[in-house]
């Protein structure tokens, strides 16, 4: 099954309920003669629109690469980790923190089939806390890419309390394709097979669907978006 079309709007549709109220209040304030209040509400409206921006992205044209599923900063790069959704496999993990200034639309790190989706309720610790991977509310998406299985986990943070997932089990997805969104600051964890090699380090700034975060056994082709150490 091909992933459902949509979610290509320049402003993610999940933002509409948050954009409309301050926009209407700004118009009402102006209408009743409160220009300064109207300007403040208009500024708030622009800020919310900025948060829910949904830009077009073109993945690098290279084989054997894993691209970042999120905009943000790499906060952890770990080896020899485990995941309950990929039992029995030794894995590597890259954790990416998204601040409120980052684009929050998430993208598929590889092309493949959605094998499993699992949403788990939990706490809302600061997403920068190491424990947030285990105890926070999260949504796991397992992708099968030929012989490799990769898991992407959307993790709610202290402010981000709503996770949107736009794909379903059985969907065929393409690398760089939008698959979800987390509202107002959060984190993504990417679990990779042990054989893959990291292409980023802690502190690297990444862009969803563009930055190469790992490579398979064969080196990836050079790309201007490969972060430099």
PAMI-578437 format. One record per residue (C-alpha): x, y, z; residue number from 1. Coordinates in pm, 1 decimal, padded with zeros to 6 digits, always signed. Example, Ala and Ser with C-alpha at 12.3 -4.5 7.8 and 13.67 -1.06 7.14 Angstrom:
<domi><c1>+01230.0</c1><c2>-00450.0</c2><c3>+00780.0</c3><zaro>1</zaro></domi>
<domi><c1>+01367.0</c1><c2>-00106.0</c2><c3>+00714.0</c3><zaro>2</zaro></domi>
END
This chain:
<domi><c1>+00000.0</c1><c2>+00000.0</c2><c3>+00000.0</c3><zaro>1</zaro></domi>
<domi><c1>+00130.9</c1><c2>+00343.8</c2><c3>-00087.8</c3><zaro>2</zaro></domi>
<domi><c1>+00131.5</c1><c2>+00596.7</c2><c3>+00196.4</c3><zaro>3</zaro></domi>
<domi><c1>-00170.5</c1><c2>+00826.0</c2><c3>+00191.4</c3><zaro>4</zaro></domi>
<domi><c1>-00110.4</c1><c2>+01139.9</c2><c3>-00013.9</c3><zaro>5</zaro></domi>
<domi><c1>-00128.2</c1><c2>+01477.4</c2><c3>+00152.7</c3><zaro>6</zaro></domi>
<domi><c1>+00042.4</c1><c2>+01687.7</c2><c3>+00416.7</c3><zaro>7</zaro></domi>
<domi><c1>+00220.5</c1><c2>+01889.7</c2><c3>+00149.4</c3><zaro>8</zaro></domi>
<domi><c1>+00070.6</c1><c2>+02223.4</c2><c3>+00256.2</c3><zaro>9</zaro></domi>
<domi><c1>+00324.8</c1><c2>+02498.7</c2><c3>+00332.7</c3><zaro>10</zaro></domi>
<domi><c1>+00169.5</c1><c2>+02515.5</c2><c3>+00681.9</c3><zaro>11</zaro></domi>
<domi><c1>+00098.8</c1><c2>+02180.9</c2><c3>+00849.5</c3><zaro>12</zaro></domi>
<domi><c1>-00275.1</c1><c2>+02133.6</c2><c3>+00892.7</c3><zaro>13</zaro></domi>
<domi><c1>-00230.1</c1><c2>+02044.3</c2><c3>+01262.6</c3><zaro>14</zaro></domi>
<domi><c1>-00143.2</c1><c2>+02409.8</c2><c3>+01313.3</c3><zaro>15</zaro></domi>
<domi><c1>-00473.6</c1><c2>+02552.0</c2><c3>+01193.9</c3><zaro>16</zaro></domi>
<domi><c1>-00653.4</c1><c2>+02524.3</c2><c3>+01534.0</c3><zaro>17</zaro></domi>
<domi><c1>-00364.8</c1><c2>+02716.6</c2><c3>+01693.2</c3><zaro>18</zaro></domi>
<domi><c1>-00337.5</c1><c2>+02980.5</c2><c3>+01420.1</c3><zaro>19</zaro></domi>
<domi><c1>-00705.0</c1><c2>+03071.8</c2><c3>+01390.2</c3><zaro>20</zaro></domi>
<domi><c1>-00775.9</c1><c2>+03198.9</c2><c3>+01748.4</c3><zaro>21</zaro></domi>
<domi><c1>-00499.0</c1><c2>+03464.6</c2><c3>+01773.1</c3><zaro>22</zaro></domi>
<domi><c1>-00566.2</c1><c2>+03567.4</c2><c3>+01412.3</c3><zaro>23</zaro></domi>
<domi><c1>-00936.5</c1><c2>+03622.0</c2><c3>+01485.9</c3><zaro>24</zaro></domi>
<domi><c1>-00857.3</c1><c2>+03801.3</c2><c3>+01812.0</c3><zaro>25</zaro></domi>
<domi><c1>-00611.7</c1><c2>+04027.8</c2><c3>+01627.9</c3><zaro>26</zaro></domi>
<domi><c1>-00880.7</c1><c2>+04118.4</c2><c3>+01374.9</c3><zaro>27</zaro></domi>
<domi><c1>-01138.9</c1><c2>+04176.0</c2><c3>+01650.3</c3><zaro>28</zaro></domi>
<domi><c1>-00899.4</c1><c2>+04396.3</c2><c3>+01851.2</c3><zaro>29</zaro></domi>
<domi><c1>-00824.8</c1><c2>+04607.7</c2><c3>+01547.2</c3><zaro>30</zaro></domi>
<domi><c1>-01195.7</c1><c2>+04637.6</c2><c3>+01464.4</c3><zaro>31</zaro></domi>
<domi><c1>-01280.5</c1><c2>+04764.8</c2><c3>+01814.5</c3><zaro>32</zaro></domi>
<domi><c1>-00994.3</c1><c2>+05014.4</c2><c3>+01825.2</c3><zaro>33</zaro></domi>
<domi><c1>-00718.6</c1><c2>+04837.0</c2><c3>+02016.4</c3><zaro>34</zaro></domi>
<domi><c1>-00429.0</c1><c2>+04857.1</c2><c3>+01768.6</c3><zaro>35</zaro></domi>
<domi><c1>-00150.7</c1><c2>+04762.8</c2><c3>+02012.5</c3><zaro>36</zaro></domi>
<domi><c1>-00334.1</c1><c2>+04452.9</c2><c3>+02128.6</c3><zaro>37</zaro></domi>
<domi><c1>-00401.1</c1><c2>+04371.3</c2><c3>+01765.0</c3><zaro>38</zaro></domi>
<domi><c1>-00029.6</c1><c2>+04400.0</c2><c3>+01679.6</c3><zaro>39</zaro></domi>
<domi><c1>+00066.2</c1><c2>+04173.1</c2><c3>+01970.0</c3><zaro>40</zaro></domi>
<domi><c1>-00185.7</c1><c2>+03909.5</c2><c3>+01865.7</c3><zaro>41</zaro></domi>
<domi><c1>-00072.8</c1><c2>+03940.4</c2><c3>+01504.6</c3><zaro>42</zaro></domi>
<domi><c1>+00287.0</c1><c2>+03877.1</c2><c3>+01614.4</c3><zaro>43</zaro></domi>
<domi><c1>+00168.8</c1><c2>+03568.2</c2><c3>+01805.2</c3><zaro>44</zaro></domi>
<domi><c1>-00014.4</c1><c2>+03446.8</c2><c3>+01494.4</c3><zaro>45</zaro></domi>
<domi><c1>+00301.4</c1><c2>+03483.3</c2><c3>+01283.5</c3><zaro>46</zaro></domi>
<domi><c1>+00503.6</c1><c2>+03294.4</c2><c3>+01546.5</c3><zaro>47</zaro></domi>
<domi><c1>+00259.4</c1><c2>+03001.8</c2><c3>+01543.1</c3><zaro>48</zaro></domi>
<domi><c1>+00258.7</c1><c2>+02995.0</c2><c3>+01162.5</c3><zaro>49</zaro></domi>
<domi><c1>+00639.3</c1><c2>+02987.9</c2><c3>+01171.4</c3><zaro>50</zaro></domi>
<domi><c1>+00633.7</c1><c2>+02689.4</c2><c3>+01408.1</c3><zaro>51</zaro></domi>
<domi><c1>+00404.0</c1><c2>+02486.8</c2><c3>+01182.5</c3><zaro>52</zaro></domi>
<domi><c1>+00593.2</c1><c2>+02560.6</c2><c3>+00859.6</c3><zaro>53</zaro></domi>
<domi><c1>+00619.6</c1><c2>+02263.4</c2><c3>+00626.7</c3><zaro>54</zaro></domi>
<domi><c1>+00892.2</c1><c2>+02330.4</c2><c3>+00365.2</c3><zaro>55</zaro></domi>
<domi><c1>+00975.9</c1><c2>+02116.5</c2><c3>+00065.4</c3><zaro>56</zaro></domi>
<domi><c1>+01294.0</c1><c2>+01909.4</c2><c3>+00099.7</c3><zaro>57</zaro></domi>
<domi><c1>+01490.3</c1><c2>+01705.6</c2><c3>-00156.6</c3><zaro>58</zaro></domi>
<domi><c1>+01692.3</c1><c2>+01410.1</c2><c3>-00017.6</c3><zaro>59</zaro></domi>
<domi><c1>+02052.1</c1><c2>+01358.4</c2><c3>-00136.7</c3><zaro>60</zaro></domi>
<domi><c1>+02088.6</c1><c2>+01139.9</c2><c3>-00446.4</c3><zaro>61</zaro></domi>
<domi><c1>+02308.8</c1><c2>+00870.8</c2><c3>-00295.0</c3><zaro>62</zaro></domi>
<domi><c1>+02270.5</c1><c2>+00503.9</c2><c3>-00211.3</c3><zaro>63</zaro></domi>
<domi><c1>+02320.8</c1><c2>+00340.9</c2><c3>+00124.6</c3><zaro>64</zaro></domi>
<domi><c1>+02238.4</c1><c2>+00648.0</c2><c3>+00333.0</c3><zaro>65</zaro></domi>
<domi><c1>+02010.7</c1><c2>+00725.7</c2><c3>+00627.1</c3><zaro>66</zaro></domi>
<domi><c1>+01878.6</c1><c2>+01082.8</c2><c3>+00639.6</c3><zaro>67</zaro></domi>
<domi><c1>+01770.4</c1><c2>+01271.8</c2><c3>+00946.4</c3><zaro>68</zaro></domi>
<domi><c1>+01400.6</c1><c2>+01237.4</c2><c3>+01033.1</c3><zaro>69</zaro></domi>
<domi><c1>+01398.7</c1><c2>+01574.1</c2><c3>+01211.6</c3><zaro>70</zaro></domi>
<domi><c1>+01540.0</c1><c2>+01923.6</c2><c3>+01218.6</c3><zaro>71</zaro></domi>
<domi><c1>+01740.0</c1><c2>+01992.6</c2><c3>+01532.6</c3><zaro>72</zaro></domi>
<domi><c1>+02061.2</c1><c2>+01909.4</c2><c3>+01715.6</c3><zaro>73</zaro></domi>
<domi><c1>+02211.8</c1><c2>+01567.0</c2><c3>+01775.6</c3><zaro>74</zaro></domi>
<domi><c1>+02216.6</c1><c2>+01518.8</c2><c3>+02153.0</c3><zaro>75</zaro></domi>
<domi><c1>+02321.3</c1><c2>+01153.1</c2><c3>+02179.5</c3><zaro>76</zaro></domi>
<domi><c1>+02508.1</c1><c2>+00902.1</c2><c3>+01962.1</c3><zaro>77</zaro></domi>
<domi><c1>+02507.5</c1><c2>+00560.5</c2><c3>+02128.2</c3><zaro>78</zaro></domi>
<domi><c1>+02621.1</c1><c2>+00208.1</c2><c3>+02045.9</c3><zaro>79</zaro></domi>
<domi><c1>+02510.3</c1><c2>-00126.9</c2><c3>+02185.0</c3><zaro>80</zaro></domi>
<domi><c1>+02156.6</c1><c2>-00020.5</c2><c3>+02278.5</c3><zaro>81</zaro></domi>
<domi><c1>+01830.6</c1><c2>-00216.0</c2><c3>+02271.9</c3><zaro>82</zaro></domi>
<domi><c1>+01471.8</c1><c2>-00146.0</c2><c3>+02173.7</c3><zaro>83</zaro></domi>
<domi><c1>+01160.3</c1><c2>-00335.0</c2><c3>+02282.7</c3><zaro>84</zaro></domi>
<domi><c1>+01024.7</c1><c2>-00296.4</c2><c3>+01928.6</c3><zaro>85</zaro></domi>
<domi><c1>+01331.3</c1><c2>-00461.3</c2><c3>+01771.9</c3><zaro>86</zaro></domi>
<domi><c1>+01388.3</c1><c2>-00742.4</c2><c3>+02024.6</c3><zaro>87</zaro></domi>
<domi><c1>+01712.7</c1><c2>-00936.3</c2><c3>+02033.9</c3><zaro>88</zaro></domi>
<domi><c1>+01903.2</c1><c2>-00701.2</c2><c3>+01804.1</c3><zaro>89</zaro></domi>
<domi><c1>+02212.9</c1><c2>-00502.4</c2><c3>+01904.8</c3><zaro>90</zaro></domi>
<domi><c1>+02150.2</c1><c2>-00149.6</c2><c3>+01779.7</c3><zaro>91</zaro></domi>
<domi><c1>+02292.3</c1><c2>+00198.7</c2><c3>+01749.2</c3><zaro>92</zaro></domi>
<domi><c1>+02090.3</c1><c2>+00508.3</c2><c3>+01836.6</c3><zaro>93</zaro></domi>
<domi><c1>+02096.0</c1><c2>+00872.3</c2><c3>+01731.6</c3><zaro>94</zaro></domi>
<domi><c1>+01884.7</c1><c2>+01115.3</c2><c3>+01936.5</c3><zaro>95</zaro></domi>
<domi><c1>+01782.8</c1><c2>+01452.0</c2><c3>+01791.9</c3><zaro>96</zaro></domi>
<domi><c1>+01640.9</c1><c2>+01737.9</c2><c3>+01999.2</c3><zaro>97</zaro></domi>
<domi><c1>+01398.9</c1><c2>+01980.9</c2><c3>+01833.8</c3><zaro>98</zaro></domi>
<domi><c1>+01361.5</c1><c2>+02325.2</c2><c3>+01989.8</c3><zaro>99</zaro></domi>
<domi><c1>+01053.8</c1><c2>+02538.1</c2><c3>+01932.1</c3><zaro>100</zaro></domi>
<domi><c1>+01246.5</c1><c2>+02721.8</c2><c3>+01658.5</c3><zaro>101</zaro></domi>
<domi><c1>+01298.7</c1><c2>+02408.3</c2><c3>+01448.0</c3><zaro>102</zaro></domi>
<domi><c1>+01068.7</c1><c2>+02279.4</c2><c3>+01175.5</c3><zaro>103</zaro></domi>
<domi><c1>+00868.4</c1><c2>+02004.9</c2><c3>+01346.3</c3><zaro>104</zaro></domi>
<domi><c1>+00751.0</c1><c2>+01800.1</c2><c3>+01047.8</c3><zaro>105</zaro></domi>
<domi><c1>+00918.3</c1><c2>+01456.7</c2><c3>+01061.2</c3><zaro>106</zaro></domi>
<domi><c1>+01046.2</c1><c2>+01267.9</c2><c3>+00754.2</c3><zaro>107</zaro></domi>
<domi><c1>+01127.0</c1><c2>+00907.2</c2><c3>+00669.8</c3><zaro>108</zaro></domi>
<domi><c1>+01499.2</c1><c2>+00829.5</c2><c3>+00707.2</c3><zaro>109</zaro></domi>
<domi><c1>+01480.2</c1><c2>+00552.5</c2><c3>+00444.0</c3><zaro>110</zaro></domi>
<domi><c1>+01248.4</c1><c2>+00420.0</c2><c3>+00175.7</c3><zaro>111</zaro></domi>
<domi><c1>+01066.5</c1><c2>+00101.8</c2><c3>+00266.8</c3><zaro>112</zaro></domi>
<domi><c1>+00756.1</c1><c2>-00049.5</c2><c3>+00425.0</c3><zaro>113</zaro></domi>
<domi><c1>+00599.5</c1><c2>+00052.2</c2><c3>+00757.0</c3><zaro>114</zaro></domi>
<domi><c1>+00612.7</c1><c2>-00275.8</c2><c3>+00948.2</c3><zaro>115</zaro></domi>
<domi><c1>+00484.8</c1><c2>-00165.3</c2><c3>+01287.2</c3><zaro>116</zaro></domi>
<domi><c1>+00348.9</c1><c2>+00143.0</c2><c3>+01465.7</c3><zaro>117</zaro></domi>
<domi><c1>+00312.4</c1><c2>+00154.2</c2><c3>+01841.9</c3><zaro>118</zaro></domi>
<domi><c1>+00195.6</c1><c2>+00448.1</c2><c3>+02053.3</c3><zaro>119</zaro></domi>
<domi><c1>+00279.5</c1><c2>+00439.9</c2><c3>+02424.9</c3><zaro>120</zaro></domi>
<domi><c1>+00136.8</c1><c2>+00680.5</c2><c3>+02683.3</c3><zaro>121</zaro></domi>
<domi><c1>+00376.9</c1><c2>+00814.4</c2><c3>+02942.4</c3><zaro>122</zaro></domi>
<domi><c1>+00525.0</c1><c2>+01113.5</c2><c3>+03117.8</c3><zaro>123</zaro></domi>
<domi><c1>+00634.4</c1><c2>+01451.7</c2><c3>+02980.3</c3><zaro>124</zaro></domi>
<domi><c1>+00990.4</c1><c2>+01502.5</c2><c3>+03100.5</c3><zaro>125</zaro></domi>
<domi><c1>+01214.1</c1><c2>+01755.7</c2><c3>+02927.5</c3><zaro>126</zaro></domi>
<domi><c1>+01308.4</c1><c2>+01583.8</c2><c3>+02598.8</c3><zaro>127</zaro></domi>
<domi><c1>+01674.7</c1><c2>+01658.4</c2><c3>+02666.0</c3><zaro>128</zaro></domi>
<domi><c1>+01669.6</c1><c2>+01425.2</c2><c3>+02968.0</c3><zaro>129</zaro></domi>
<domi><c1>+01818.4</c1><c2>+01079.6</c2><c3>+02886.3</c3><zaro>130</zaro></domi>
<domi><c1>+01528.2</c1><c2>+00910.7</c2><c3>+03069.4</c3><zaro>131</zaro></domi>
<domi><c1>+01274.2</c1><c2>+01066.8</c2><c3>+02831.8</c3><zaro>132</zaro></domi>
<domi><c1>+01347.0</c1><c2>+00793.6</c2><c3>+02575.5</c3><zaro>133</zaro></domi>
<domi><c1>+01209.7</c1><c2>+00536.6</c2><c3>+02817.5</c3><zaro>134</zaro></domi>
<domi><c1>+00935.8</c1><c2>+00706.3</c2><c3>+03018.5</c3><zaro>135</zaro></domi>
<domi><c1>+00787.0</c1><c2>+00983.3</c2><c3>+02800.9</c3><zaro>136</zaro></domi>
<domi><c1>+00485.1</c1><c2>+00942.0</c2><c3>+02577.0</c3><zaro>137</zaro></domi>
<domi><c1>+00613.7</c1><c2>+00825.5</c2><c3>+02239.5</c3><zaro>138</zaro></domi>
<domi><c1>+00523.6</c1><c2>+00678.8</c2><c3>+01903.6</c3><zaro>139</zaro></domi>
<domi><c1>+00740.4</c1><c2>+00413.2</c2><c3>+01740.7</c3><zaro>140</zaro></domi>
<domi><c1>+00749.3</c1><c2>+00361.5</c2><c3>+01362.0</c3><zaro>141</zaro></domi>
<domi><c1>+00943.2</c1><c2>+00055.4</c2><c3>+01239.3</c3><zaro>142</zaro></domi>
<domi><c1>+01054.8</c1><c2>+00066.8</c2><c3>+00874.6</c3><zaro>143</zaro></domi>
<domi><c1>+01178.1</c1><c2>-00227.3</c2><c3>+00670.0</c3><zaro>144</zaro></domi>
<domi><c1>+01433.7</c1><c2>-00118.9</c2><c3>+00409.9</c3><zaro>145</zaro></domi>
<domi><c1>+01527.0</c1><c2>-00429.4</c2><c3>+00208.2</c3><zaro>146</zaro></domi>
<domi><c1>+01744.1</c1><c2>-00627.8</c2><c3>+00453.9</c3><zaro>147</zaro></domi>
<domi><c1>+01760.6</c1><c2>-00354.2</c2><c3>+00718.8</c3><zaro>148</zaro></domi>
<domi><c1>+01510.6</c1><c2>-00265.8</c2><c3>+00990.0</c3><zaro>149</zaro></domi>
<domi><c1>+01512.4</c1><c2>+00087.9</c2><c3>+01128.6</c3><zaro>150</zaro></domi>
<domi><c1>+01300.7</c1><c2>+00234.6</c2><c3>+01406.5</c3><zaro>151</zaro></domi>
<domi><c1>+01208.8</c1><c2>+00601.1</c2><c3>+01442.6</c3><zaro>152</zaro></domi>
<domi><c1>+01058.3</c1><c2>+00708.4</c2><c3>+01775.2</c3><zaro>153</zaro></domi>
<domi><c1>+00870.2</c1><c2>+01036.8</c2><c3>+01813.1</c3><zaro>154</zaro></domi>
<domi><c1>+00902.4</c1><c2>+01143.2</c2><c3>+02177.0</c3><zaro>155</zaro></domi>
<domi><c1>+00682.2</c1><c2>+01404.4</c2><c3>+02342.5</c3><zaro>156</zaro></domi>
<domi><c1>+00860.1</c1><c2>+01656.4</c2><c3>+02562.1</c3><zaro>157</zaro></domi>
<domi><c1>+00775.9</c1><c2>+01888.3</c2><c3>+02849.2</c3><zaro>158</zaro></domi>
<domi><c1>+00582.7</c1><c2>+02122.3</c2><c3>+02621.0</c3><zaro>159</zaro></domi>
<domi><c1>+00517.9</c1><c2>+01893.0</c2><c3>+02323.2</c3><zaro>160</zaro></domi>
<domi><c1>+00219.4</c1><c2>+01683.9</c2><c3>+02424.9</c3><zaro>161</zaro></domi>
<domi><c1>+00070.8</c1><c2>+01585.8</c2><c3>+02092.6</c3><zaro>162</zaro></domi>
<domi><c1>+00225.6</c1><c2>+01343.8</c2><c3>+01845.5</c3><zaro>163</zaro></domi>
<domi><c1>+00082.7</c1><c2>+01316.4</c2><c3>+01493.3</c3><zaro>164</zaro></domi>
<domi><c1>+00165.5</c1><c2>+01013.2</c2><c3>+01279.0</c3><zaro>165</zaro></domi>
<domi><c1>+00049.3</c1><c2>+01026.0</c2><c3>+00917.8</c3><zaro>166</zaro></domi>
<domi><c1>+00141.9</c1><c2>+00674.4</c2><c3>+00802.2</c3><zaro>167</zaro></domi>
<domi><c1>-00012.6</c1><c2>+00334.1</c2><c3>+00869.3</c3><zaro>168</zaro></domi>
<domi><c1>+00120.5</c1><c2>-00017.7</c2><c3>+00894.6</c3><zaro>169</zaro></domi>
<domi><c1>+00173.8</c1><c2>-00159.4</c2><c3>+00546.6</c3><zaro>170</zaro></domi>
<domi><c1>+00233.5</c1><c2>+00179.1</c2><c3>+00382.0</c3><zaro>171</zaro></domi>
<domi><c1>+00516.7</c1><c2>+00207.5</c2><c3>+00130.5</c3><zaro>172</zaro></domi>
<domi><c1>+00716.0</c1><c2>+00521.9</c2><c3>+00206.6</c3><zaro>173</zaro></domi>
<domi><c1>+00996.5</c1><c2>+00708.7</c2><c3>+00033.2</c3><zaro>174</zaro></domi>
<domi><c1>+01310.7</c1><c2>+00854.6</c2><c3>+00186.3</c3><zaro>175</zaro></domi>
<domi><c1>+01247.7</c1><c2>+01215.6</c2><c3>+00287.3</c3><zaro>176</zaro></domi>
<domi><c1>+00869.3</c1><c2>+01178.2</c2><c3>+00276.2</c3><zaro>177</zaro></domi>
<domi><c1>+00674.2</c1><c2>+01342.0</c2><c3>+00558.0</c3><zaro>178</zaro></domi>
<domi><c1>+00538.4</c1><c2>+01095.3</c2><c3>+00812.5</c3><zaro>179</zaro></domi>
<domi><c1>+00437.5</c1><c2>+01300.5</c2><c3>+01116.0</c3><zaro>180</zaro></domi>
<domi><c1>+00478.1</c1><c2>+01596.3</c2><c3>+01348.0</c3><zaro>181</zaro></domi>
<domi><c1>+00526.5</c1><c2>+01671.1</c2><c3>+01718.3</c3><zaro>182</zaro></domi>
<domi><c1>+00389.9</c1><c2>+01994.6</c2><c3>+01860.6</c3><zaro>183</zaro></domi>
<domi><c1>+00603.8</c1><c2>+02250.7</c2><c3>+02045.4</c3><zaro>184</zaro></domi>
<domi><c1>+00952.6</c1><c2>+02113.0</c2><c3>+02110.1</c3><zaro>185</zaro></domi>
<domi><c1>+01043.2</c1><c2>+01745.3</c2><c3>+02132.3</c3><zaro>186</zaro></domi>
<domi><c1>+01285.0</c1><c2>+01466.7</c2><c3>+02038.0</c3><zaro>187</zaro></domi>
<domi><c1>+01332.7</c1><c2>+01183.9</c2><c3>+01788.4</c3><zaro>188</zaro></domi>
<domi><c1>+01534.5</c1><c2>+00867.4</c2><c3>+01843.7</c3><zaro>189</zaro></domi>
<domi><c1>+01658.3</c1><c2>+00664.8</c2><c3>+01545.6</c3><zaro>190</zaro></domi>
<domi><c1>+01755.9</c1><c2>+00300.7</c2><c3>+01606.5</c3><zaro>191</zaro></domi>
<domi><c1>+01991.6</c1><c2>+00158.3</c2><c3>+01344.9</c3><zaro>192</zaro></domi>
<domi><c1>+02145.4</c1><c2>-00183.9</c2><c3>+01278.4</c3><zaro>193</zaro></domi>
<domi><c1>+02482.9</c1><c2>-00231.5</c2><c3>+01443.3</c3><zaro>194</zaro></domi>
<domi><c1>+02652.3</c1><c2>-00259.8</c2><c3>+01101.5</c3><zaro>195</zaro></domi>
<domi><c1>+02569.1</c1><c2>+00100.6</c2><c3>+01004.9</c3><zaro>196</zaro></domi>
<domi><c1>+02817.3</c1><c2>+00382.3</c2><c3>+01053.4</c3><zaro>197</zaro></domi>
<domi><c1>+02745.6</c1><c2>+00717.1</c2><c3>+01214.2</c3><zaro>198</zaro></domi>
<domi><c1>+02785.8</c1><c2>+01026.7</c2><c3>+00994.1</c3><zaro>199</zaro></domi>
<domi><c1>+02708.6</c1><c2>+01277.8</c2><c3>+01271.9</c3><zaro>200</zaro></domi>
<domi><c1>+02826.8</c1><c2>+01347.3</c2><c3>+01623.8</c3><zaro>201</zaro></domi>
<domi><c1>+02687.9</c1><c2>+01513.6</c2><c3>+01935.8</c3><zaro>202</zaro></domi>
<domi><c1>+02623.4</c1><c2>+01880.1</c2><c3>+01863.2</c3><zaro>203</zaro></domi>
<domi><c1>+02571.7</c1><c2>+01838.0</c2><c3>+01487.0</c3><zaro>204</zaro></domi>
<domi><c1>+02285.6</c1><c2>+02046.0</c2><c3>+01346.5</c3><zaro>205</zaro></domi>
<domi><c1>+02066.3</c1><c2>+01835.8</c2><c3>+01115.9</c3><zaro>206</zaro></domi>
<domi><c1>+01784.8</c1><c2>+01898.5</c2><c3>+00866.7</c3><zaro>207</zaro></domi>
<domi><c1>+01500.3</c1><c2>+01652.2</c2><c3>+00814.8</c3><zaro>208</zaro></domi>
<domi><c1>+01515.5</c1><c2>+01464.1</c2><c3>+00485.4</c3><zaro>209</zaro></domi>
<domi><c1>+01847.4</c1><c2>+01624.9</c2><c3>+00389.2</c3><zaro>210</zaro></domi>
<domi><c1>+02130.5</c1><c2>+01563.8</c2><c3>+00635.8</c3><zaro>211</zaro></domi>
<domi><c1>+02294.0</c1><c2>+01220.2</c2><c3>+00618.2</c3><zaro>212</zaro></domi>
<domi><c1>+02312.4</c1><c2>+01081.3</c2><c3>+00973.7</c3><zaro>213</zaro></domi>
<domi><c1>+02442.2</c1><c2>+00730.6</c2><c3>+00898.0</c3><zaro>214</zaro></domi>
<domi><c1>+02563.0</c1><c2>+00511.4</c2><c3>+00612.9</c3><zaro>215</zaro></domi>
<domi><c1>+02539.6</c1><c2>+00143.2</c2><c3>+00536.6</c3><zaro>216</zaro></domi>
<domi><c1>+02846.6</c1><c2>-00075.6</c2><c3>+00476.5</c3><zaro>217</zaro></domi>
<domi><c1>+02930.9</c1><c2>+00103.2</c2><c3>+00150.3</c3><zaro>218</zaro></domi>
<domi><c1>+03033.4</c1><c2>+00470.5</c2><c3>+00186.9</c3><zaro>219</zaro></domi>
<domi><c1>+02776.8</c1><c2>+00724.5</c2><c3>+00072.5</c3><zaro>220</zaro></domi>
<domi><c1>+02841.3</c1><c2>+00958.5</c2><c3>-00217.5</c3><zaro>221</zaro></domi>
<domi><c1>+02973.2</c1><c2>+01304.0</c2><c3>-00119.4</c3><zaro>222</zaro></domi>
<domi><c1>+02706.2</c1><c2>+01558.5</c2><c3>-00040.2</c3><zaro>223</zaro></domi>
<domi><c1>+02712.8</c1><c2>+01921.7</c2><c3>+00058.3</c3><zaro>224</zaro></domi>
<domi><c1>+02473.4</c1><c2>+01836.6</c2><c3>+00339.5</c3><zaro>225</zaro></domi>
<domi><c1>+02702.0</c1><c2>+01586.5</c2><c3>+00508.3</c3><zaro>226</zaro></domi>
<domi><c1>+02795.3</c1><c2>+01756.7</c2><c3>+00836.1</c3><zaro>227</zaro></domi>
<domi><c1>+03161.6</c1><c2>+01831.6</c2><c3>+00898.2</c3><zaro>228</zaro></domi>
<domi><c1>+03317.9</c1><c2>+01737.6</c2><c3>+01227.8</c3><zaro>229</zaro></domi>
END
